[in-house]
Amino acid sequence: MNKWVELAMAWLPFVVLIGLWFWFSKRQGMQARGKSGVSLIDLYEQQVAETRRMNGYLERIAQTLEKHEPPRGGV
C-alpha cells in the first residue's frame, strides 16, 4: 500500500499541472485574442468570408474563360 502512496505523490505535480493547463485552455476557449485584439471566432468568420469572396471571383473567371475558349481541333 505504501508503494501506491509514493507513486501517487510522485505523479501528483504532473497531474496538477496538466489539469491546470486544461482548465486555462477551456477557460480561454475561443475568447483568445490575437495581436490585433480580435477574437479567434471573428478571425475565423473573416477567413470564411474572404474564402467565399475569392471563390466567387474564381468562378467568374472560369465562366469567362469557358465562353471565350476557341474550338479545339479544326475538324
A tleap script that builds the chain and sets N, CA, C and O, in Angstrom:
source leaprc.protein.ff14SB
mol = sequence {
  NMET ASN LYS TRP VAL GLU LEU ALA MET ALA
  TRP LEU PRO PHE VAL VAL LEU ILE GLY LEU
  TRP PHE TRP PHE SER LYS ARG GLN GLY MET
  GLN ALA ARG GLY LYS SER GLY VAL SER LEU
  ILE ASP LEU TYR GLU GLN GLN VAL ALA GLU
  THR ARG ARG MET ASN GLY TYR LEU GLU ARG
  ILE ALA GLN THR LEU GLU LYS HIE GLU PRO
  PRO ARG GLY GLY CVAL
}
set mol.1.N position { 0.827 -1.193 0.000 }
set mol.1.CA position { 0.000 0.000 0.000 }
set mol.1.C position { 0.872 1.256 0.000 }
set mol.1.O position { 0.500 2.275 -0.583 }
set mol.2.N position { 2.012 1.181 0.645 }
set mol.2.CA position { 2.926 2.309 0.728 }
set mol.2.C position { 3.459 2.697 -0.652 }
set mol.2.O position { 3.687 3.874 -0.934 }
set mol.3.N position { 3.654 1.678 -1.517 }
set mol.3.CA position { 4.140 1.946 -2.874 }
set mol.3.C position { 3.141 2.789 -3.652 }
set mol.3.O position { 3.533 3.677 -4.410 }
set mol.4.N position { 1.850 2.517 -3.469 }
set mol.4.CA position { 0.819 3.261 -4.182 }
set mol.4.C position { 0.785 4.724 -3.751 }
set mol.4.O position { 0.565 5.615 -4.572 }
set mol.5.N position { 0.998 4.961 -2.491 }
set mol.5.CA position { 1.018 6.338 -1.985 }
set mol.5.C position { 2.228 7.072 -2.554 }
set mol.5.O position { 2.114 8.229 -2.959 }
set mol.6.N position { 3.376 6.418 -2.588 }
set mol.6.CA position { 4.578 7.036 -3.154 }
set mol.6.C position { 4.393 7.335 -4.634 }
set mol.6.O position { 4.778 8.396 -5.125 }
set mol.7.N position { 3.791 6.370 -5.340 }
set mol.7.CA position { 3.547 6.571 -6.767 }
set mol.7.C position { 2.590 7.749 -6.999 }
set mol.7.O position { 2.822 8.578 -7.878 }
set mol.8.N position { 1.532 7.814 -6.219 }
set mol.8.CA position { 0.567 8.912 -6.344 }
set mol.8.C position { 1.225 10.254 -6.035 }
set mol.8.O position { 0.974 11.239 -6.730 }
set mol.9.N position { 2.051 10.301 -5.016 }
set mol.9.CA position { 2.728 11.547 -4.655 }
set mol.9.C position { 3.739 11.966 -5.725 }
set mol.9.O position { 3.948 13.157 -5.955 }
set mol.10.N position { 4.359 10.988 -6.371 }
set mol.10.CA position { 5.333 11.298 -7.414 }
set mol.10.C position { 4.636 11.885 -8.651 }
set mol.10.O position { 5.170 12.789 -9.294 }
set mol.11.N position { 3.464 11.377 -8.978 }
set mol.11.CA position { 2.750 11.825 -10.166 }
set mol.11.C position { 1.851 13.027 -9.913 }
set mol.11.O position { 1.402 13.658 -10.870 }
set mol.12.N position { 1.581 13.355 -8.690 }
set mol.12.CA position { 0.664 14.433 -8.357 }
set mol.12.C position { 1.035 15.775 -8.998 }
set mol.12.O position { 0.152 16.427 -9.556 }
set mol.13.N position { 2.288 16.216 -8.947 }
set mol.13.CA position { 2.607 17.518 -9.571 }
set mol.13.C position { 2.325 17.548 -11.069 }
set mol.13.O position { 1.854 18.560 -11.589 }
set mol.14.N position { 2.608 16.448 -11.767 }
set mol.14.CA position { 2.357 16.402 -13.211 }
set mol.14.C position { 0.866 16.441 -13.513 }
set mol.14.O position { 0.422 17.130 -14.432 }
set mol.15.N position { 0.107 15.699 -12.735 }
set mol.15.CA position { -1.343 15.666 -12.935 }
set mol.15.C position { -1.943 17.040 -12.648 }
set mol.15.O position { -2.837 17.486 -13.367 }
set mol.16.N position { -1.465 17.704 -11.620 }
set mol.16.CA position { -1.966 19.040 -11.295 }
set mol.16.C position { -1.622 20.027 -12.402 }
set mol.16.O position { -2.468 20.833 -12.788 }
set mol.17.N position { -0.400 19.980 -12.917 }
set mol.17.CA position { -0.005 20.887 -13.998 }
set mol.17.C position { -0.834 20.652 -15.252 }
set mol.17.O position { -1.276 21.602 -15.898 }
set mol.18.N position { -1.040 19.397 -15.592 }
set mol.18.CA position { -1.853 19.088 -16.771 }
set mol.18.C position { -3.293 19.543 -16.543 }
set mol.18.O position { -3.924 20.083 -17.452 }
set mol.19.N position { -3.813 19.328 -15.344 }
set mol.19.CA position { -5.166 19.781 -15.020 }
set mol.19.C position { -5.304 21.289 -15.125 }
set mol.19.O position { -6.291 21.791 -15.662 }
set mol.20.N position { -4.317 22.013 -14.615 }
set mol.20.CA position { -4.346 23.477 -14.724 }
set mol.20.C position { -4.276 23.922 -16.177 }
set mol.20.O position { -4.959 24.863 -16.579 }
set mol.21.N position { -3.454 23.246 -16.958 }
set mol.21.CA position { -3.329 23.592 -18.375 }
set mol.21.C position { -4.670 23.408 -19.082 }
set mol.21.O position { -5.085 24.275 -19.852 }
set mol.22.N position { -5.352 22.291 -18.830 }
set mol.22.CA position { -6.666 22.060 -19.425 }
set mol.22.C position { -7.666 23.102 -18.936 }
set mol.22.O position { -8.469 23.607 -19.720 }
set mol.23.N position { -7.623 23.424 -17.661 }
set mol.23.CA position { -8.565 24.375 -17.113 }
set mol.23.C position { -8.399 25.743 -17.773 }
set mol.23.O position { -9.380 26.371 -18.172 }
set mol.24.N position { -7.128 26.207 -17.886 }
set mol.24.CA position { -6.887 27.506 -18.526 }
set mol.24.C position { -7.266 27.471 -20.001 }
set mol.24.O position { -7.813 28.441 -20.527 }
set mol.25.N position { -6.981 26.371 -20.663 }
set mol.25.CA position { -7.334 26.257 -22.082 }
set mol.25.C position { -8.840 26.320 -22.262 }
set mol.25.O position { -9.336 27.022 -23.144 }
set mol.26.N position { -9.559 25.598 -21.440 }
set mol.26.CA position { -11.019 25.575 -21.532 }
set mol.26.C position { -11.593 26.948 -21.183 }
set mol.26.O position { -12.551 27.408 -21.803 }
set mol.27.N position { -11.002 27.584 -20.197 }
set mol.27.CA position { -11.482 28.890 -19.747 }
set mol.27.C position { -11.299 29.953 -20.829 }
set mol.27.O position { -12.181 30.783 -21.049 }
set mol.28.N position { -10.161 29.920 -21.493 }
set mol.28.CA position { -9.904 30.880 -22.556 }
set mol.28.C position { -10.716 30.535 -23.794 }
set mol.28.O position { -11.327 31.407 -24.412 }
set mol.29.N position { -10.716 29.260 -24.149 }
set mol.29.CA position { -11.507 28.772 -25.272 }
set mol.29.C position { -11.339 29.617 -26.511 }
set mol.29.O position { -10.224 29.950 -26.911 }
set mol.30.N position { -12.454 29.956 -27.108 }
set mol.30.CA position { -12.435 30.738 -28.336 }
set mol.30.C position { -12.402 32.238 -28.047 }
set mol.30.O position { -12.547 33.043 -28.967 }
set mol.31.N position { -12.217 32.617 -26.810 }
set mol.31.CA position { -12.124 34.031 -26.468 }
set mol.31.C position { -10.689 34.532 -26.570 }
set mol.31.O position { -10.409 35.699 -26.296 }
set mol.32.N position { -9.786 33.643 -26.965 }
set mol.32.CA position { -8.383 34.040 -27.101 }
set mol.32.C position { -8.291 35.192 -28.094 }
set mol.32.O position { -9.024 35.229 -29.082 }
set mol.33.N position { -7.428 36.091 -27.839 }
set mol.33.CA position { -7.284 37.274 -28.681 }
set mol.33.C position { -5.936 37.242 -29.386 }
set mol.33.O position { -4.920 36.837 -28.822 }
set mol.34.N position { -5.964 37.676 -30.615 }
set mol.34.CA position { -4.729 37.803 -31.363 }
set mol.34.C position { -4.064 39.130 -31.030 }
set mol.34.O position { -4.502 39.847 -30.130 }
set mol.35.N position { -3.018 39.446 -31.753 }
set mol.35.CA position { -2.298 40.699 -31.506 }
set mol.35.C position { -3.168 41.910 -31.794 }
set mol.35.O position { -2.993 42.966 -31.186 }
set mol.36.N position { -4.111 41.757 -32.725 }
set mol.36.CA position { -4.958 42.892 -33.096 }
set mol.36.C position { -6.121 43.080 -32.125 }
set mol.36.O position { -6.844 44.071 -32.224 }
set mol.37.N position { -6.315 42.150 -31.188 }
set mol.37.CA position { -7.405 42.260 -30.241 }
set mol.37.C position { -8.699 41.631 -30.737 }
set mol.37.O position { -9.733 41.742 -30.079 }
set mol.38.N position { -8.650 40.969 -31.896 }
set mol.38.CA position { -9.828 40.332 -32.473 }
set mol.38.C position { -9.897 38.899 -31.963 }
set mol.38.O position { -8.873 38.218 -31.894 }
set mol.39.N position { -11.093 38.432 -31.604 }
set mol.39.CA position { -11.217 37.066 -31.097 }
set mol.39.C position { -11.000 36.060 -32.230 }
set mol.39.O position { -11.095 36.408 -33.406 }
set mol.40.N position { -10.711 34.826 -31.866 }
set mol.40.CA position { -10.481 33.788 -32.863 }
set mol.40.C position { -11.732 33.520 -33.688 }
set mol.40.O position { -11.633 33.186 -34.868 }
set mol.41.N position { -12.900 33.661 -33.085 }
set mol.41.CA position { -14.142 33.459 -33.835 }
set mol.41.C position { -14.274 34.525 -34.918 }
set mol.41.O position { -14.651 34.219 -36.049 }
set mol.42.N position { -13.962 35.779 -34.574 }
set mol.42.CA position { -14.026 36.850 -35.564 }
set mol.42.C position { -13.035 36.609 -36.695 }
set mol.42.O position { -13.357 36.821 -37.864 }
set mol.43.N position { -11.833 36.168 -36.346 }
set mol.43.CA position { -10.838 35.879 -37.377 }
set mol.43.C position { -11.305 34.752 -38.283 }
set mol.43.O position { -11.113 34.809 -39.498 }
set mol.44.N position { -11.922 33.723 -37.697 }
set mol.44.CA position { -12.434 32.608 -38.492 }
set mol.44.C position { -13.537 33.082 -39.435 }
set mol.44.O position { -13.557 32.699 -40.605 }
set mol.45.N position { -14.447 33.904 -38.941 }
set mol.45.CA position { -15.540 34.404 -39.776 }
set mol.45.C position { -15.003 35.278 -40.912 }
set mol.45.O position { -15.519 35.228 -42.028 }
set mol.46.N position { -13.979 36.071 -40.634 }
set mol.46.CA position { -13.366 36.884 -41.688 }
set mol.46.C position { -12.726 35.994 -42.744 }
set mol.46.O position { -12.816 36.277 -43.939 }
set mol.47.N position { -12.077 34.915 -42.301 }
set mol.47.CA position { -11.433 33.993 -43.233 }
set mol.47.C position { -12.478 33.310 -44.117 }
set mol.47.O position { -12.261 33.151 -45.318 }
set mol.48.N position { -13.606 32.908 -43.533 }
set mol.48.CA position { -14.669 32.265 -44.303 }
set mol.48.C position { -15.232 33.242 -45.337 }
set mol.48.O position { -15.444 32.868 -46.491 }
set mol.49.N position { -15.474 34.480 -44.933 }
set mol.49.CA position { -15.998 35.483 -45.859 }
set mol.49.C position { -15.014 35.743 -46.999 }
set mol.49.O position { -15.421 35.865 -48.154 }
set mol.50.N position { -13.737 35.826 -46.683 }
set mol.50.CA position { -12.717 36.051 -47.710 }
set mol.50.C position { -12.635 34.868 -48.671 }
set mol.50.O position { -12.473 35.058 -49.877 }
set mol.51.N position { -12.745 33.658 -48.146 }
set mol.51.CA position { -12.701 32.464 -48.995 }
set mol.51.C position { -13.897 32.434 -49.934 }
set mol.51.O position { -13.749 32.117 -51.114 }
set mol.52.N position { -15.082 32.761 -49.425 }
set mol.52.CA position { -16.279 32.793 -50.280 }
set mol.52.C position { -16.157 33.850 -51.362 }
set mol.52.O position { -16.528 33.620 -52.513 }
set mol.53.N position { -15.637 35.008 -50.988 }
set mol.53.CA position { -15.459 36.082 -51.978 }
set mol.53.C position { -14.488 35.657 -53.063 }
set mol.53.O position { -14.728 35.896 -54.246 }
set mol.54.N position { -13.389 35.027 -52.660 }
set mol.54.CA position { -12.386 34.577 -53.622 }
set mol.54.C position { -12.952 33.488 -54.531 }
set mol.54.O position { -12.664 33.468 -55.727 }
set mol.55.N position { -13.755 32.583 -53.969 }
set mol.55.CA position { -14.371 31.537 -54.785 }
set mol.55.C position { -15.306 32.137 -55.831 }
set mol.55.O position { -15.366 31.649 -56.959 }
set mol.56.N position { -16.034 33.192 -55.466 }
set mol.56.CA position { -16.900 33.874 -56.423 }
set mol.56.C position { -16.104 34.459 -57.574 }
set mol.56.O position { -16.505 34.340 -58.732 }
set mol.57.N position { -14.975 35.094 -57.263 }
set mol.57.CA position { -14.115 35.642 -58.318 }
set mol.57.C position { -13.587 34.547 -59.223 }
set mol.57.O position { -13.587 34.693 -60.446 }
set mol.58.N position { -13.138 33.447 -58.629 }
set mol.58.CA position { -12.589 32.354 -59.435 }
set mol.58.C position { -13.658 31.718 -60.322 }
set mol.58.O position { -13.362 31.320 -61.448 }
set mol.59.N position { -14.889 31.618 -59.837 }
set mol.59.CA position { -15.969 31.078 -60.662 }
set mol.59.C position { -16.260 31.990 -61.844 }
set mol.59.O position { -16.484 31.518 -62.958 }
set mol.60.N position { -16.256 33.296 -61.601 }
set mol.60.CA position { -16.477 34.235 -62.704 }
set mol.60.C position { -15.369 34.154 -63.737 }
set mol.60.O position { -15.636 34.205 -64.938 }
set mol.61.N position { -14.130 34.029 -63.286 }
set mol.61.CA position { -13.009 33.901 -64.222 }
set mol.61.C position { -13.151 32.628 -65.041 }
set mol.61.O position { -12.931 32.644 -66.252 }
set mol.62.N position { -13.514 31.526 -64.396 }
set mol.62.CA position { -13.670 30.250 -65.102 }
set mol.62.C position { -14.791 30.336 -66.140 }
set mol.62.O position { -14.637 29.831 -67.252 }
set mol.63.N position { -15.917 30.969 -65.792 }
set mol.63.CA position { -17.017 31.108 -66.738 }
set mol.63.C position { -16.614 31.964 -67.934 }
set mol.63.O position { -16.969 31.651 -69.071 }
set mol.64.N position { -15.879 33.034 -67.683 }
set mol.64.CA position { -15.422 33.903 -68.763 }
set mol.64.C position { -14.471 33.159 -69.685 }
set mol.64.O position { -14.556 33.293 -70.906 }
set mol.65.N position { -13.569 32.381 -69.114 }
set mol.65.CA position { -12.634 31.618 -69.937 }
set mol.65.C position { -13.355 30.555 -70.752 }
set mol.65.O position { -12.971 30.297 -71.893 }
set mol.66.N position { -14.386 29.934 -70.199 }
set mol.66.CA position { -15.148 28.922 -70.939 }
set mol.66.C position { -15.894 29.555 -72.112 }
set mol.66.O position { -15.998 28.937 -73.171 }
set mol.67.N position { -16.409 30.759 -71.949 }
set mol.67.CA position { -17.128 31.448 -73.018 }
set mol.67.C position { -16.203 31.818 -74.170 }
set mol.67.O position { -16.601 31.739 -75.332 }
set mol.68.N position { -14.982 32.219 -73.865 }
set mol.68.CA position { -14.041 32.720 -74.867 }
set mol.68.C position { -13.057 31.683 -75.348 }
set mol.68.O position { -12.117 32.011 -76.074 }
set mol.69.N position { -13.254 30.435 -74.959 }
set mol.69.CA position { -12.329 29.379 -75.375 }
set mol.69.C position { -12.553 29.051 -76.849 }
set mol.69.O position { -13.677 28.750 -77.251 }
set mol.70.N position { -11.501 29.107 -77.652 }
set mol.70.CA position { -11.665 28.781 -79.084 }
set mol.70.C position { -11.924 27.276 -79.244 }
set mol.70.O position { -11.471 26.477 -78.424 }
set mol.71.N position { -12.643 26.898 -80.285 }
set mol.71.CA position { -12.911 25.480 -80.522 }
set mol.71.C position { -11.621 24.721 -80.758 }
set mol.71.O position { -10.710 25.222 -81.418 }
set mol.72.N position { -11.542 23.516 -80.222 }
set mol.72.CA position { -10.327 22.697 -80.368 }
set mol.72.C position { -10.434 21.843 -81.622 }
set mol.72.O position { -11.509 21.366 -81.986 }
set mol.73.N position { -9.307 21.666 -82.262 }
set mol.73.CA position { -9.271 20.806 -83.454 }
set mol.73.C position { -10.030 21.455 -84.605 }
set mol.73.O position { -11.165 21.894 -84.422 }
set mol.74.N position { -9.464 21.518 -85.707 }
set mol.74.CA position { -10.078 22.194 -86.846 }
set mol.74.C position { -11.040 21.312 -87.620 }
set mol.74.O position { -11.377 21.651 -88.755 }
set mol.75.N position { -11.484 20.239 -87.087 }
set mol.75.CA position { -12.320 19.304 -87.843 }
set mol.75.C position { -13.755 19.641 -87.760 }
set mol.75.O position { -14.587 18.946 -88.344 }
savepdb mol mol.pdb
quit
